[in-house]
């Protein structure tokens, strides 16, 4: 592993941040263009549309998912931050980076 390169183990996969694990592309600018949204979905496997869903409902869902991950696997560092920060134990990547792999 190169100096400064971060890796995440997901099952049998080792993902390198910046290669297979990247920041999501914002597709909000395509909201009024269904064909562009379909193209992005086909190419990237997801669409990120900011401001479309009610923020409170999204945050409530985040709390449910992060709490379930912690309950099942005890992976969230709640001693050094709120559960909503989703920081994993041993200063690994935030849970939301890992959850995106499964989306």
Buried (B, 14 or more C-beta within 10 A) or exposed (E): EEEEEBBBEEEEEEBEBEEEBEEEEEBEEBBEEEEBBEBBEEEEEEBBBEEEEEEEEEEEEBBEBBBEBBEEEEBBBEEEEEBEBBBBBEEBBEBBBBBBEEE
